[in-house]
Amino acid sequence: MKTRMAFWILATLFIVACSNKKEQNEAYLEINNKVLEKEIIEYDKFIDSTFSDPYVIKVSCIEKNDSITRYVIGAIDGTDILEMFPYHFICKINNKDVFFTMYSGLVFGDKKHNFFKLKQNEIERIMKKYFPQEYSKYLINKEKKKKGEMYEVIMTTFEPNMYYLTFNRGKLINKEIRRGLPQY
């Protein structure tokens, strides 16, 4: 009887311990195209070798027509760009989160009219996880704003080179390296 009771107690503790290890609120997709995955890894190495501050990789997905798709691989060093160009899903590549944005629902230059936007609590979660210094400033500014005091505007000017990859039916047909907002 004692052995059976001990078994059930240990089994219950094991199940509870395993369930606490799950990542919270993050569902990942996988990339099927190995060429795209290789280019993202290469880009991450390039940015990592030239930039010392925290950043995340952001990929813009642009469908030009029924067979041509452009992926613009870039890096961001803060959450301000996510208000204008919100991400739609995350993939884990080389143990790093990569944010993907589908350009079909975006209205350029007018974030108020985009079809989708990130919830404020999601922007705060991203800030806290990836950009802790920005998050600290954000919390200070939030308190100052509540009190009606002047607060610091947080904007980044980080604009590294980006990889413009053009695929035709899943095969890479062109690669360019340049700066600027992702173009159709």
OpenMM code with the backbone's topology and positions (N, CA, C; nanometers):
from openmm import Vec3, app, unit

residues = "MET LYS THR ARG MET ALA PHE TRP ILE LEU ALA THR LEU PHE ILE VAL ALA CYS SER ASN LYS LYS GLU GLN ASN GLU ALA TYR LEU GLU ILE ASN ASN LYS VAL LEU GLU LYS GLU ILE ILE GLU TYR ASP LYS PHE ILE ASP SER THR PHE SER ASP PRO TYR VAL ILE LYS VAL SER CYS ILE GLU LYS ASN ASP SER ILE THR ARG TYR VAL ILE GLY ALA ILE ASP GLY THR ASP ILE LEU GLU MET PHE PRO TYR HIS PHE ILE CYS LYS ILE ASN ASN LYS ASP VAL PHE PHE THR MET TYR SER GLY LEU VAL PHE GLY ASP LYS LYS HIS ASN PHE PHE LYS LEU LYS GLN ASN GLU ILE GLU ARG ILE MET LYS LYS TYR PHE PRO GLN GLU TYR SER LYS TYR LEU ILE ASN LYS GLU LYS LYS LYS LYS GLY GLU MET TYR GLU VAL ILE MET THR THR PHE GLU PRO ASN MET TYR TYR LEU THR PHE ASN ARG GLY LYS LEU ILE ASN LYS GLU ILE ARG ARG GLY LEU PRO GLN TYR".split()
positions = [
    Vec3(0.0813, -0.1193, 0.0000),
    Vec3(0.0000, 0.0000, 0.0000),
    Vec3(0.0861, 0.1263, 0.0000),
    Vec3(0.1902, 0.1290, 0.0864),
    Vec3(0.2788, 0.2446, 0.0929),
    Vec3(0.3561, 0.2611, -0.0376),
    Vec3(0.3939, 0.1503, -0.0981),
    Vec3(0.4675, 0.1552, -0.2246),
    Vec3(0.3799, 0.2155, -0.3344),
    Vec3(0.2550, 0.1723, -0.3386),
    Vec3(0.1621, 0.2247, -0.4386),
    Vec3(0.1387, 0.3745, -0.4177),
    Vec3(0.1225, 0.4182, -0.2938),
    Vec3(0.1009, 0.5592, -0.2624),
    Vec3(0.2247, 0.6413, -0.3013),
    Vec3(0.3426, 0.5908, -0.2695),
    Vec3(0.4669, 0.6592, -0.3046),
    Vec3(0.4802, 0.6713, -0.4565),
    Vec3(0.4443, 0.5645, -0.5280),
    Vec3(0.4500, 0.5677, -0.6740),
    Vec3(0.3609, 0.6787, -0.7298),
    Vec3(0.2365, 0.6885, -0.6831),
    Vec3(0.1436, 0.7888, -0.7348),
    Vec3(0.1884, 0.9307, -0.6990),
    Vec3(0.2455, 0.9470, -0.5831),
    Vec3(0.2962, 1.0797, -0.5445),
    Vec3(0.4121, 1.1195, -0.6357),
    Vec3(0.5063, 1.0280, -0.6571),
    Vec3(0.6193, 1.0580, -0.7455),
    Vec3(0.5741, 1.0804, -0.8895),
    Vec3(0.4802, 1.0003, -0.9371),
    Vec3(0.4290, 1.0162, -1.0735),
    Vec3(0.3624, 1.1519, -1.0905),
    Vec3(0.2846, 1.1928, -0.9923),
    Vec3(0.2171, 1.3232, -0.9983),
    Vec3(0.3187, 1.4371, -0.9970),
    Vec3(0.4191, 1.4280, -0.9109),
    Vec3(0.5240, 1.5311, -0.9060),
    Vec3(0.5993, 1.5392, -1.0386),
    Vec3(0.6272, 1.4248, -1.0984),
    Vec3(0.6970, 1.4216, -1.2270),
    Vec3(0.6149, 1.4911, -1.3349),
    Vec3(0.4872, 1.4620, -1.3422),
    Vec3(0.3992, 1.5230, -1.4433),
    Vec3(0.3905, 1.6737, -1.4228),
    Vec3(0.3763, 1.7172, -1.2995),
    Vec3(0.3696, 1.8603, -1.2709),
    Vec3(0.5007, 1.9281, -1.3082),
    Vec3(0.6134, 1.8662, -1.2762),
    Vec3(0.7442, 1.9244, -1.3086),
    Vec3(0.7619, 1.9363, -1.4593),
    Vec3(0.7215, 1.8359, -1.5342),
    Vec3(0.7348, 1.8393, -1.6803),
    Vec3(0.6458, 1.9463, -1.7413),
    Vec3(0.5268, 1.9640, -1.6884),
    Vec3(0.4344, 2.0612, -1.7468),
    Vec3(0.4801, 2.2043, -1.7220),
    Vec3(0.5604, 2.2306, -1.6201),
    Vec3(0.6099, 2.3649, -1.5923),
    Vec3(0.7242, 2.4059, -1.6836),
    Vec3(0.7830, 2.3139, -1.7593),
    Vec3(0.8964, 2.3447, -1.8450),
    Vec3(0.8556, 2.3963, -1.9829),
    Vec3(0.7274, 2.3948, -2.0157),
    Vec3(0.6801, 2.4372, -2.1477),
    Vec3(0.7011, 2.5870, -2.1652),
    Vec3(0.7313, 2.6295, -2.2917),
    Vec3(0.7377, 2.7718, -2.3207),
    Vec3(0.5964, 2.8268, -2.3201),
    Vec3(0.5812, 2.9472, -2.2720),
    Vec3(0.4490, 3.0045, -2.2591),
    Vec3(0.4150, 3.0917, -2.3802),
    Vec3(0.2964, 3.0715, -2.4362),
    Vec3(0.2396, 3.1558, -2.5407),
    Vec3(0.3259, 3.1719, -2.6646),
    Vec3(0.4125, 3.0803, -2.6954),
    Vec3(0.4952, 3.0914, -2.8146),
    Vec3(0.4817, 2.9650, -2.8979),
    Vec3(0.4215, 2.9772, -3.0135),
    Vec3(0.4099, 2.8648, -3.1054),
    Vec3(0.5038, 2.8904, -3.2223),
    Vec3(0.5830, 2.7929, -3.2585),
    Vec3(0.6815, 2.8101, -3.3644),
    Vec3(0.6419, 2.7326, -3.4887),
    Vec3(0.6657, 2.7939, -3.6021),
    Vec3(0.6538, 2.7256, -3.7302),
    Vec3(0.7930, 2.6831, -3.7721),
    Vec3(0.8013, 2.5894, -3.8635),
    Vec3(0.9299, 2.5467, -3.9170),
    Vec3(0.9412, 2.5914, -4.0613),
    Vec3(1.0628, 2.6215, -4.1045),
    Vec3(1.0871, 2.6579, -4.2437),
    Vec3(1.1144, 2.5312, -4.3222),
    Vec3(1.0394, 2.5106, -4.4286),
    Vec3(1.0603, 2.3937, -4.5147),
    Vec3(1.1714, 2.4160, -4.6163),
    Vec3(1.1948, 2.5414, -4.6561),
    Vec3(1.2937, 2.5711, -4.7586),
    Vec3(1.4320, 2.5861, -4.6943),
    Vec3(1.5194, 2.4904, -4.7195),
    Vec3(1.6527, 2.4888, -4.6573),
    Vec3(1.7414, 2.6021, -4.7079),
    Vec3(1.7190, 2.6484, -4.8314),
    Vec3(1.7972, 2.7608, -4.8847),
    Vec3(1.7632, 2.8876, -4.8068),
    Vec3(1.6349, 2.9124, -4.7845),
    Vec3(1.5936, 3.0288, -4.7061),
    Vec3(1.6502, 3.0200, -4.5647),
    Vec3(1.6418, 2.9042, -4.5035),
    Vec3(1.6955, 2.8856, -4.3685),
    Vec3(1.8465, 2.9133, -4.3657),
    Vec3(1.9199, 2.8635, -4.4647),
    Vec3(2.0655, 2.8853, -4.4729),
    Vec3(2.0977, 3.0347, -4.4871),
    Vec3(2.0192, 3.1060, -4.5676),
    Vec3(2.0415, 3.2497, -4.5868),
    Vec3(2.0139, 3.3273, -4.4587),
    Vec3(1.9126, 3.2872, -4.3823),
    Vec3(1.8842, 3.3531, -4.2543),
    Vec3(1.9985, 3.3308, -4.1567),
    Vec3(2.0519, 3.2102, -4.1528),
    Vec3(2.1655, 3.1796, -4.0649),
    Vec3(2.2876, 3.2610, -4.1068),
    Vec3(2.3121, 3.2699, -4.2362),
    Vec3(2.4251, 3.3483, -4.2880),
    Vec3(2.4091, 3.4959, -4.2516),
    Vec3(2.2884, 3.5485, -4.2669),
    Vec3(2.2625, 3.6884, -4.2333),
    Vec3(2.2839, 3.7131, -4.0841),
    Vec3(2.2368, 3.6222, -4.0011),
    Vec3(2.2544, 3.6362, -3.8569),
    Vec3(2.4033, 3.6420, -3.8209),
    Vec3(2.4838, 3.5586, -3.8837),
    Vec3(2.6292, 3.5618, -3.8594),
    Vec3(2.6884, 3.6959, -3.9026),
    Vec3(2.6427, 3.7480, -4.0166),
    Vec3(2.6897, 3.8776, -4.0672),
    Vec3(2.6576, 3.9882, -3.9671),
    Vec3(2.5322, 3.9958, -3.9199),
    Vec3(2.4923, 4.1003, -3.8249),
    Vec3(2.5645, 4.0822, -3.6922),
    Vec3(2.5751, 3.9583, -3.6459),
    Vec3(2.6412, 3.9305, -3.5190),
    Vec3(2.7875, 3.9760, -3.5209),
    Vec3(2.8523, 3.9695, -3.6369),
    Vec3(2.9932, 4.0090, -3.6475),
    Vec3(3.0108, 4.1605, -3.6554),
    Vec3(2.9036, 4.2345, -3.6861),
    Vec3(2.9171, 4.3793, -3.7035),
    Vec3(2.8426, 4.4616, -3.5992),
    Vec3(2.7577, 4.3982, -3.5198),
    Vec3(2.6718, 4.4719, -3.4282),
    Vec3(2.6780, 4.4077, -3.2913),
    Vec3(2.7029, 4.4882, -3.1864),
    Vec3(2.7209, 4.4310, -3.0522),
    Vec3(2.5973, 4.4428, -2.9631),
    Vec3(2.5029, 4.5291, -2.9980),
    Vec3(2.3824, 4.5462, -2.9162),
    Vec3(2.2819, 4.4337, -2.9440),
    Vec3(2.1812, 4.4181, -2.8566),
    Vec3(2.0787, 4.3160, -2.8812),
    Vec3(2.0012, 4.3455, -3.0107),
    Vec3(1.9660, 4.2406, -3.0821),
    Vec3(1.8873, 4.2536, -3.2048),
    Vec3(1.8088, 4.1244, -3.2253),
    Vec3(1.7089, 4.1318, -3.3112),
    Vec3(1.6402, 4.0117, -3.3576),
    Vec3(1.6333, 4.0175, -3.5099),
    Vec3(1.6284, 3.9013, -3.5703),
    Vec3(1.6156, 3.8918, -3.7156),
    Vec3(1.4675, 3.9014, -3.7504),
    Vec3(1.4380, 3.9808, -3.8526),
    Vec3(1.3002, 3.9988, -3.8994),
    Vec3(1.2990, 3.9740, -4.0498),
    Vec3(1.2082, 3.8887, -4.0933),
    Vec3(1.1981, 3.8544, -4.2349),
    Vec3(1.0637, 3.9040, -4.2874),
    Vec3(1.0702, 3.9842, -4.3920),
    Vec3(0.9481, 4.0315, -4.4576),
    Vec3(0.9192, 3.9405, -4.5757),
    Vec3(0.7964, 3.8906, -4.5835),
    Vec3(0.7551, 3.7986, -4.6900),
    Vec3(0.6635, 3.8743, -4.7851),
    Vec3(0.7071, 3.8857, -4.9105),
    Vec3(0.6340, 3.9652, -5.0085),
    Vec3(0.6021, 3.8774, -5.1294),
    Vec3(0.4744, 3.8526, -5.1517),
    Vec3(0.4341, 3.7754, -5.2697),
    Vec3(0.4163, 3.8714, -5.3856),
    Vec3(0.5001, 3.8559, -5.4879),
    Vec3(0.4933, 3.9448, -5.6038),
    Vec3(0.3867, 3.8970, -5.7021),
    Vec3(0.3749, 3.7669, -5.7194),
    Vec3(0.2686, 3.7085, -5.8010),
    Vec3(0.2544, 3.5615, -5.7611),
    Vec3(0.1888, 3.4812, -5.8422),
    Vec3(0.1615, 3.3429, -5.8014),
    Vec3(0.2843, 3.2528, -5.7980),
    Vec3(0.3981, 3.2976, -5.8530),
    Vec3(0.5171, 3.2124, -5.8510),
    Vec3(0.6406, 3.2799, -5.7917),
    Vec3(0.6401, 3.4115, -5.7814),
    Vec3(0.7566, 3.4858, -5.7315),
    Vec3(0.7296, 3.5372, -5.5902),
    Vec3(0.8198, 3.5042, -5.4990),
    Vec3(0.8124, 3.5514, -5.3603),
    Vec3(0.9464, 3.6124, -5.3233),
    Vec3(0.9414, 3.7266, -5.2580),
    Vec3(1.0635, 3.7920, -5.2101),
    Vec3(1.0651, 3.7856, -5.0588),
    Vec3(1.1809, 3.7489, -5.0046),
    Vec3(1.2038, 3.7510, -4.8610),
    Vec3(1.3123, 3.8535, -4.8347),
    Vec3(1.2822, 3.9497, -4.7500),
    Vec3(1.3804, 4.0519, -4.7136),
    Vec3(1.4218, 4.0234, -4.5704),
    Vec3(1.5483, 3.9841, -4.5533),
    Vec3(1.6003, 3.9489, -4.4214),
    Vec3(1.6714, 4.0709, -4.3648),
    Vec3(1.6275, 4.1157, -4.2494),
    Vec3(1.6873, 4.2307, -4.1841),
    Vec3(1.6986, 4.2065, -4.0346),
    Vec3(1.7483, 4.3066, -3.9641),
    Vec3(1.7617, 4.2983, -3.8186),
    Vec3(1.7023, 4.4242, -3.7575),
    Vec3(1.6421, 4.4088, -3.6404),
    Vec3(1.5894, 4.5239, -3.5678),
    Vec3(1.6512, 4.5263, -3.4289),
    Vec3(1.6679, 4.6472, -3.3767),
    Vec3(1.7290, 4.6609, -3.2440),
    Vec3(1.6337, 4.7241, -3.1430),
    Vec3(1.5045, 4.7164, -3.1711),
    Vec3(1.4041, 4.7705, -3.0810),
    Vec3(1.2656, 4.7404, -3.1342),
    Vec3(1.1642, 4.7758, -3.0557),
    Vec3(1.0280, 4.7385, -3.0924),
    Vec3(0.9534, 4.8463, -3.1696),
    Vec3(1.0129, 4.9637, -3.1901),
    Vec3(0.9394, 5.0706, -3.2579),
    Vec3(0.8936, 5.0304, -3.3983),
    Vec3(0.9734, 4.9547, -3.4700),
    Vec3(0.9382, 4.9132, -3.6064),
    Vec3(0.8215, 4.8139, -3.6061),
    Vec3(0.8028, 4.7423, -3.4958),
    Vec3(0.6957, 4.6427, -3.4894),
    Vec3(0.5568, 4.7064, -3.4835),
    Vec3(0.5500, 4.8335, -3.4468),
    Vec3(0.4206, 4.9018, -3.4488),
    Vec3(0.3772, 4.9305, -3.5918),
    Vec3(0.4724, 4.9612, -3.6782),
    Vec3(0.4420, 4.9887, -3.8188),
    Vec3(0.4324, 4.8588, -3.8994),
    Vec3(0.5220, 4.7653, -3.8706),
    Vec3(0.5286, 4.6385, -3.9437),
    Vec3(0.5250, 4.5224, -3.8435),
    Vec3(0.4061, 4.4876, -3.7931),
    Vec3(0.3982, 4.3822, -3.6916),
    Vec3(0.4374, 4.2460, -3.7479),
    Vec3(0.4937, 4.1622, -3.6626),
    Vec3(0.5239, 4.0266, -3.7083),
    Vec3(0.3979, 3.9422, -3.7003),
    Vec3(0.3930, 3.8354, -3.7799),
    Vec3(0.2752, 3.7491, -3.7831),
    Vec3(0.3025, 3.6100, -3.7283),
    Vec3(0.4282, 3.5665, -3.7335),
    Vec3(0.4641, 3.4391, -3.6722),
    Vec3(0.6131, 3.4366, -3.6462),
    Vec3(0.6546, 3.3387, -3.5648),
    Vec3(0.7944, 3.3239, -3.5247),
    Vec3(0.8422, 3.1850, -3.5654),
    Vec3(0.9641, 3.1787, -3.6176),
    Vec3(1.0320, 3.0504, -3.6417),
    Vec3(1.1580, 3.0491, -3.5565),
    Vec3(1.1947, 2.9346, -3.5097),
    Vec3(1.3196, 2.9205, -3.4347),
    Vec3(1.4230, 2.8642, -3.5303),
    Vec3(1.5319, 2.9403, -3.5488),
    Vec3(1.6407, 2.9002, -3.6384),
    Vec3(1.7713, 2.9152, -3.5617),
    Vec3(1.8495, 2.8071, -3.5582),
    Vec3(1.9758, 2.8087, -3.4813),
    Vec3(1.9529, 2.8518, -3.3364),
    Vec3(1.8427, 2.8080, -3.2801),
    Vec3(1.8084, 2.8375, -3.1410),
    Vec3(1.7779, 2.9852, -3.1152),
    Vec3(1.7459, 3.0597, -3.2216),
    Vec3(1.7084, 3.2009, -3.2089),
    Vec3(1.5712, 3.2207, -3.2689),
    Vec3(1.4947, 3.3124, -3.2103),
    Vec3(1.3649, 3.3470, -3.2653),
    Vec3(1.3832, 3.4391, -3.3851),
    Vec3(1.3124, 3.4093, -3.4933),
    Vec3(1.3130, 3.4913, -3.6139),
    Vec3(1.1685, 3.5327, -3.6387),
    Vec3(1.1453, 3.6643, -3.6506),
    Vec3(1.0116, 3.7195, -3.6675),
    Vec3(0.9800, 3.7324, -3.8165),
    Vec3(0.8616, 3.6879, -3.8566),
    Vec3(0.8190, 3.6944, -3.9961),
    Vec3(0.6978, 3.7863, -4.0094),
    Vec3(0.7021, 3.8725, -4.1098),
    Vec3(0.5926, 3.9639, -4.1394),
    Vec3(0.5424, 3.9376, -4.2804),
    Vec3(0.4121, 3.9165, -4.2929),
    Vec3(0.3484, 3.9011, -4.4239),
    Vec3(0.3064, 4.0404, -4.4702),
    Vec3(0.3555, 4.0832, -4.5827),
    Vec3(0.3304, 4.2203, -4.6275),
    Vec3(0.1924, 4.2425, -4.6878),
    Vec3(0.1144, 4.1391, -4.7062),
    Vec3(-0.0139, 4.1542, -4.7745),
    Vec3(-0.1137, 4.2419, -4.6988),
    Vec3(-0.1054, 4.2525, -4.5677),
    Vec3(-0.2033, 4.3296, -4.4908),
    Vec3(-0.1523, 4.4621, -4.4403),
    Vec3(-0.0407, 4.5112, -4.4951),
    Vec3(0.0185, 4.6347, -4.4439),
    Vec3(-0.0162, 4.7541, -4.5322),
    Vec3(-0.0443, 4.8674, -4.4681),
    Vec3(-0.0661, 4.9932, -4.5383),
    Vec3(0.0559, 5.0787, -4.5073),
    Vec3(0.1401, 5.1023, -4.6076),
    Vec3(0.2670, 5.1703, -4.5839),
    Vec3(0.2468, 5.3137, -4.5359),
    Vec3(0.3229, 5.3481, -4.4320),
    Vec3(0.3225, 5.4834, -4.3794),
    Vec3(0.2011, 5.5162, -4.2941),
    Vec3(0.1143, 5.4190, -4.2657),
    Vec3(-0.0072, 5.4484, -4.1905),
    Vec3(-0.0433, 5.3302, -4.1015),
    Vec3(0.0220, 5.3194, -3.9867),
    Vec3(0.0009, 5.2039, -3.8989),
    Vec3(-0.1421, 5.1933, -3.8463),
    Vec3(-0.2146, 5.3033, -3.8435),
    Vec3(-0.3521, 5.2997, -3.7935),
    Vec3(-0.4456, 5.2229, -3.8861),
    Vec3(-0.4091, 5.2096, -4.0131),
    Vec3(-0.4966, 5.1437, -4.1096),
    Vec3(-0.4473, 5.0062, -4.1529),
    Vec3(-0.3405, 4.9556, -4.0893),
    Vec3(-0.2967, 4.8184, -4.1180),
    Vec3(-0.4078, 4.7216, -4.0797),
    Vec3(-0.4138, 4.6103, -4.1478),
    Vec3(-0.5149, 4.5106, -4.1170),
    Vec3(-0.4894, 4.4439, -3.9823),
    Vec3(-0.3615, 4.4380, -3.9418),
    Vec3(-0.3234, 4.3744, -3.8156),
    Vec3(-0.2308, 4.4660, -3.7382),
    Vec3(-0.2347, 4.4531, -3.6059),
    Vec3(-0.1384, 4.5227, -3.5209),
    Vec3(-0.1096, 4.4341, -3.4011),
    Vec3(0.0070, 4.4532, -3.3430),
    Vec3(0.0414, 4.3778, -3.2229),
    Vec3(-0.0260, 4.4409, -3.1024),
    Vec3(-0.0728, 4.3577, -3.0120),
    Vec3(-0.1287, 4.4074, -2.8873),
    Vec3(-0.0158, 4.4695, -2.8058),
    Vec3(-0.0490, 4.5690, -2.7257),
    Vec3(0.0518, 4.6368, -2.6450),
    Vec3(0.1223, 4.5404, -2.5505),
    Vec3(0.0492, 4.4441, -2.4922),
    Vec3(0.1147, 4.3504, -2.3996),
    Vec3(0.2149, 4.2605, -2.4734),
    Vec3(0.1933, 4.2336, -2.6026),
    Vec3(0.2897, 4.1556, -2.6802),
    Vec3(0.4152, 4.2383, -2.7090),
    Vec3(0.3973, 4.3653, -2.7410),
    Vec3(0.5131, 4.4537, -2.7618),
    Vec3(0.5947, 4.4618, -2.6326),
    Vec3(0.5269, 4.4725, -2.5195),
    Vec3(0.5962, 4.4777, -2.3908),
    Vec3(0.6706, 4.3467, -2.3632),
    Vec3(0.6096, 4.2332, -2.3972),
    Vec3(0.6747, 4.1027, -2.3777),
    Vec3(0.8017, 4.0924, -2.4629),
    Vec3(0.7931, 4.1373, -2.5857),
    Vec3(0.9092, 4.1341, -2.6747),
    Vec3(1.0184, 4.2252, -2.6214),
    Vec3(0.9793, 4.3458, -2.5797),
    Vec3(1.0749, 4.4401, -2.5234),
    Vec3(1.1489, 4.3790, -2.4048),
    Vec3(1.0713, 4.3216, -2.3143),
    Vec3(1.1281, 4.2640, -2.1913),
    Vec3(1.2230, 4.1487, -2.2238),
    Vec3(1.1842, 4.0630, -2.3195),
    Vec3(1.2639, 3.9441, -2.3516),
    Vec3(1.3884, 3.9762, -2.4339),
    Vec3(1.3757, 4.0615, -2.5359),
    Vec3(1.4849, 4.0826, -2.6309),
    Vec3(1.5601, 4.2140, -2.6127),
    Vec3(1.4918, 4.3160, -2.5595),
    Vec3(1.5520, 4.4491, -2.5479),
    Vec3(1.5324, 4.5044, -2.4065),
    Vec3(1.6028, 4.4478, -2.3084),
    Vec3(1.5790, 4.4862, -2.1676),
    Vec3(1.6058, 4.6334, -2.1374),
    Vec3(1.7034, 4.6949, -2.2039),
    Vec3(1.7293, 4.8375, -2.1787),
    Vec3(1.6123, 4.9226, -2.2276),
    Vec3(1.5590, 4.8890, -2.3436),
    Vec3(1.4430, 4.9609, -2.3952),
    Vec3(1.3240, 4.9412, -2.3014),
    Vec3(1.3092, 4.8224, -2.2483),
    Vec3(1.1988, 4.7924, -2.1572),
    Vec3(1.2096, 4.8768, -2.0301),
    Vec3(1.3304, 4.8899, -1.9760),
    Vec3(1.3501, 4.9729, -1.8556),
    Vec3(1.3099, 5.1178, -1.8828),
    Vec3(1.3537, 5.1716, -1.9974),
    Vec3(1.3164, 5.3092, -2.0345),
    Vec3(1.1657, 5.3209, -2.0540),
    Vec3(1.1085, 5.2187, -2.1136),
    Vec3(0.9638, 5.2179, -2.1378),
    Vec3(0.8872, 5.2268, -2.0056),
    Vec3(0.9282, 5.1499, -1.9047),
    Vec3(0.8602, 5.1521, -1.7749),
    Vec3(0.8731, 5.2888, -1.7083),
    Vec3(0.9913, 5.3493, -1.7174),
    Vec3(1.0124, 5.4840, -1.6608),
    Vec3(0.9219, 5.5843, -1.7323),
    Vec3(0.9190, 5.5767, -1.8662),
    Vec3(0.8358, 5.6677, -1.9442),
    Vec3(0.6873, 5.6484, -1.9149),
    Vec3(0.6474, 5.5255, -1.8932),
    Vec3(0.5069, 5.4956, -1.8638),
    Vec3(0.4645, 5.5651, -1.7346),
    Vec3(0.5515, 5.5608, -1.6337),
    Vec3(0.5223, 5.6275, -1.5059),
    Vec3(0.5193, 5.7795, -1.5231),
    Vec3(0.6158, 5.8327, -1.5985),
    Vec3(0.6192, 5.9774, -1.6208),
    Vec3(0.4943, 6.0232, -1.6959),
    Vec3(0.4529, 5.9438, -1.7924),
    Vec3(0.3343, 5.9780, -1.8716),
    Vec3(0.2094, 5.9807, -1.7832),
    Vec3(0.1984, 5.8850, -1.6905),
    Vec3(0.0845, 5.8808, -1.5969),
    Vec3(0.0782, 6.0074, -1.5119),
    Vec3(0.1977, 6.0572, -1.4738),
    Vec3(0.2057, 6.1763, -1.3889),
    Vec3(0.1960, 6.3061, -1.4690),
    Vec3(0.1918, 6.2939, -1.6012),
    Vec3(0.1839, 6.4133, -1.6853),
    Vec3(0.3189, 6.4801, -1.7063),
    Vec3(0.4273, 6.4105, -1.6756),
    Vec3(0.5620, 6.4659, -1.6915),
    Vec3(0.6137, 6.4414, -1.8326),
    Vec3(0.7165, 6.5169, -1.8674),
    Vec3(0.7834, 6.4964, -1.9971),
    Vec3(0.8542, 6.3610, -1.9935),
    Vec3(0.8552, 6.2909, -2.1060),
    Vec3(0.9222, 6.1618, -2.1129),
    Vec3(1.0019, 6.1504, -2.2422),
    Vec3(1.0951, 6.0588, -2.2405),
    Vec3(1.1875, 6.0380, -2.3519),
    Vec3(1.1208, 5.9529, -2.4604),
    Vec3(1.1324, 5.9955, -2.5852),
    Vec3(1.0800, 5.9168, -2.6967),
    Vec3(1.1851, 5.8129, -2.7337),
    Vec3(1.1417, 5.6880, -2.7451),
    Vec3(1.2333, 5.5795, -2.7764),
    Vec3(1.2211, 5.5455, -2.9243),
    Vec3(1.3270, 5.5725, -2.9984),
    Vec3(1.3311, 5.5376, -3.1407),
    Vec3(1.4714, 5.4902, -3.1736),
    Vec3(1.4790, 5.3979, -3.2652),
    Vec3(1.6097, 5.3489, -3.3051),
    Vec3(1.6403, 5.3948, -3.4472),
    Vec3(1.7684, 5.4023, -3.4779),
    Vec3(1.8104, 5.4412, -3.6128),
    Vec3(1.8954, 5.3325, -3.6759),
    Vec3(1.8887, 5.2159, -3.6233),
    Vec3(1.9633, 5.1002, -3.6720),
    Vec3(1.9099, 5.0606, -3.8097),
    Vec3(1.9943, 5.0660, -3.9104),
    Vec3(1.9526, 5.0286, -4.0458),
    Vec3(2.0661, 4.9548, -4.1159),
    Vec3(2.0807, 4.8276, -4.0842),
    Vec3(2.1887, 4.7517, -4.1464),
    Vec3(2.1534, 4.7096, -4.2893),
    Vec3(2.2526, 4.6609, -4.3598),
    Vec3(2.2251, 4.6013, -4.4905),
    Vec3(2.1280, 4.4862, -4.4718),
    Vec3(2.0465, 4.4630, -4.5745),
    Vec3(1.9497, 4.3544, -4.5702),
    Vec3(1.9715, 4.2645, -4.6910),
    Vec3(1.9327, 4.1395, -4.6754),
    Vec3(1.9365, 4.0443, -4.7866),
    Vec3(1.7999, 4.0455, -4.8542),
    Vec3(1.7979, 4.0733, -4.9830),
    Vec3(1.6771, 4.0650, -5.0645),
    Vec3(1.6862, 3.9366, -5.1457),
    Vec3(1.6053, 3.8384, -5.1096),
    Vec3(1.6088, 3.7088, -5.1770),
    Vec3(1.4813, 3.6926, -5.2592),
    Vec3(1.4974, 3.6592, -5.3859),
    Vec3(1.3824, 3.6369, -5.4727),
    Vec3(1.3773, 3.4895, -5.5101),
    Vec3(1.2623, 3.4285, -5.4851),
    Vec3(1.2410, 3.2866, -5.5140),
    Vec3(1.1353, 3.2724, -5.6231),
    Vec3(1.1583, 3.1799, -5.7131),
    Vec3(1.0592, 3.1423, -5.8142),
    Vec3(1.0205, 2.9979, -5.7864),
    Vec3(0.8958, 2.9797, -5.7429),
    Vec3(0.8435, 2.8470, -5.7091),
    Vec3(0.9374, 2.7714, -5.6143),
    Vec3(0.9874, 2.8433, -5.5129),
    Vec3(1.0692, 2.7807, -5.4097),
    Vec3(1.2179, 2.7744, -5.4367),
    Vec3(1.2632, 2.8196, -5.5539),
    Vec3(1.4066, 2.8171, -5.5873),
    Vec3(1.4616, 2.9596, -5.5887),
    Vec3(1.5754, 2.9790, -5.5239),
    Vec3(1.6388, 3.1106, -5.5186),
    Vec3(1.6870, 3.1493, -5.6578),
    Vec3(1.6397, 3.2649, -5.7086),
    Vec3(1.6814, 3.3102, -5.8418),
    Vec3(1.7608, 3.4403, -5.8364),
    Vec3(1.7551, 3.5129, -5.7218),
    Vec3(1.8291, 3.6383, -5.7126),
    Vec3(1.8548, 3.6718, -5.5657),
    Vec3(1.9726, 3.7283, -5.5405),
    Vec3(2.0079, 3.7740, -5.4053),
    Vec3(2.0772, 3.9079, -5.4187),
    Vec3(2.0244, 4.0079, -5.3475),
    Vec3(2.0842, 4.1405, -5.3443),
    Vec3(2.1056, 4.1797, -5.1990),
    Vec3(2.2065, 4.2627, -5.1766),
    Vec3(2.2312, 4.3161, -5.0425),
    Vec3(2.2202, 4.4672, -5.0541),
    Vec3(2.1239, 4.5250, -4.9791),
    Vec3(2.1043, 4.6698, -4.9845),
    Vec3(2.0298, 4.7162, -4.8600),
    Vec3(2.0132, 4.8478, -4.8482),
    Vec3(1.9445, 4.9076, -4.7331),
    Vec3(1.8100, 4.9635, -4.7739),
    Vec3(1.7325, 5.0035, -4.6743),
    Vec3(1.6030, 5.0680, -4.6994),
    Vec3(1.4886, 4.9765, -4.6619),
    Vec3(1.3690, 5.0329, -4.6597),
    Vec3(1.2506, 4.9523, -4.6281),
    Vec3(1.2307, 4.8461, -4.7346),
    Vec3(1.1830, 4.7286, -4.6951),
    Vec3(1.1567, 4.6223, -4.7930),
    Vec3(1.0650, 4.6726, -4.9047),
    Vec3(1.1056, 4.6473, -5.0272),
    Vec3(1.0323, 4.6922, -5.1452),
    Vec3(0.9627, 4.5773, -5.2134),
    Vec3(0.8524, 4.6057, -5.2750),
    Vec3(0.7829, 4.5054, -5.3553),
    Vec3(0.8643, 4.4830, -5.4763),
] * unit.nanometer
topology = app.Topology()
chain = topology.addChain("A")
for resn in residues:
    res = topology.addResidue(resn, chain)
    for name in ("N", "CA", "C"):
        topology.addAtom(name, app.Element.getBySymbol(name[0]), res)
